[in-house]
Amino acid sequence: MNILRRNLLLGASSVAAGALLPSLPLPIPAAAETPSLLAYVVGTPGEYDWQTFFARSAEEAFAEWVADQGYDEEYDPTFDPDFVTRVPIWDGRNPNSICPADWFEANLGHCCERCGCETHPDCGGQVVEGEVVCEECLTLADRVEINPNDVVEDLGNRIACDGADKVRVRLEHRKEWEDLPPELWDRAIAFAAEEII
């Protein structure tokens, strides 16, 4: 075997340079990730007693709810899927960070934060500046912010039935006239004119 001087020097310098490099730790294999807990709401169907639970399964969430309700061993309800709703958009969230508006975002009902009545997105409830508000508590200002076209149509129908003067007096009496942008009032009058024709 014929060793060239150049190869010998190259090999020797590589060994010398390698000794100067810091030793790096070997990579540690990643531990198997523990499955994150899934978000559920559990409660009595048709009632507003639902609570948020994070569990590995619907059955586990139901069991936590049963324990939270204080049922004794004598009355231990069996799992019923109607009592449990999966809420995937809440997975990984801090349970304390879930607010009433999040319930509406998940198309779930909650109590109005103004009057305490039960409300739901399907029943006219809205989220106004992060606050859940039932249809009865919505102010004209809220409605203008949420859906100005709906306000125009509603006012237009009222104007068509009662006349612009009466509707304006009502709005002024309820101190809502200031909340109505002039262009929406003009559009409502135009809408009413089309309805009357």
Backbone hydrogen bonds, N-H to C=O, Kabsch-Sander energy under -0.5 kcal/mol:
donor,donor_aa,acceptor,acceptor_aa,energy
3,I,1,M,-0.7
4,L,2,N,-0.6
8,L,4,L,-2.1
9,L,5,R,-2.4
10,L,6,R,-2.3
11,G,7,N,-2.3
12,A,8,L,-2.2
13,S,9,L,-2.4
14,S,10,L,-1.8
15,V,11,G,-1.9
16,A,12,A,-2.1
17,A,13,S,-2.5
18,G,14,S,-2.3
19,A,15,V,-1.4
20,L,16,A,-0.8
20,L,17,A,-0.8
21,L,17,A,-0.8
38,L,55,A,-3.1
40,Y,53,F,-2.7
41,V,85,T,-2.6
42,V,51,Q,-2.5
43,G,83,F,-2.2
47,E,44,T,-2.2
51,Q,42,V,-2.4
53,F,40,Y,-2.9
55,A,38,L,-2.4
55,A,53,F,-0.5
61,A,57,S,-2.2
62,F,58,A,-2.6
63,A,59,E,-2.4
64,E,60,E,-2.2
65,W,61,A,-2.2
66,V,62,F,-2.8
67,A,63,A,-2.3
68,D,64,E,-2.4
69,Q,65,W,-2.0
70,G,66,V,-0.6
70,G,67,A,-0.9
71,Y,66,V,-1.4
75,Y,72,D,-0.6
76,D,74,E,-0.7
83,F,80,D,-2.1
84,V,81,P,-1.3
85,T,41,V,-2.7
87,V,39,A,-2.4
90,W,87,V,-1.9
91,D,88,P,-1.5
92,G,37,L,-0.7
93,R,90,W,-2.3
97,S,94,N,-2.3
98,I,95,P,-1.0
99,C,97,S,-0.6
102,D,99,C,-1.1
103,W,99,C,-1.2
104,F,100,P,-1.6
105,E,101,A,-2.3
106,A,102,D,-1.6
107,N,104,F,-2.1
108,L,103,W,-3.0
110,H,119,T,-2.4
112,C,117,C,-3.8
113,E,132,V,-2.9
116,G,112,C,-1.5
119,T,110,H,-2.6
123,C,120,H,-1.6
124,G,121,P,-1.0
125,G,120,H,-2.0
126,Q,133,V,-2.9
128,V,126,Q,-0.6
128,V,131,E,-3.2
129,E,127,V,-0.6
131,E,128,V,-1.6
133,V,126,Q,-3.3
137,C,134,C,-0.7
138,L,134,C,-0.8
138,L,135,E,-0.6
143,R,139,T,-2.5
144,V,140,L,-2.7
145,E,141,A,-1.9
146,I,142,D,-2.5
147,N,143,R,-2.8
150,D,147,N,-0.6
151,V,147,N,-1.5
152,V,148,P,-2.3
153,E,149,N,-2.2
154,D,150,D,-2.6
155,L,151,V,-3.0
156,G,152,V,-2.6
157,N,153,E,-2.3
158,R,154,D,-2.1
159,I,155,L,-3.0
160,A,156,G,-2.4
161,C,157,N,-1.7
162,D,158,R,-3.5
163,G,158,R,-0.6
163,G,159,I,-2.0
167,V,163,G,-1.9
168,R,164,A,-2.5
169,V,165,D,-2.4
170,R,166,K,-2.3
171,L,167,V,-2.4
172,E,168,R,-2.7
173,H,169,V,-2.8
174,R,170,R,-2.2
175,K,172,E,-1.2
176,E,171,L,-3.3
177,W,171,L,-1.2
179,D,176,E,-1.0
180,L,177,W,-1.3
184,L,181,P,-1.1
185,W,181,P,-1.6
186,D,182,P,-2.4
187,R,183,E,-2.0
188,A,184,L,-2.3
189,I,185,W,-2.3
190,A,186,D,-2.1
191,F,187,R,-2.5
192,A,188,A,-2.6
193,A,189,I,-2.2
194,E,190,A,-1.7
195,E,191,F,-1.8
196,I,192,A,-2.2
197,I,193,A,-1.4
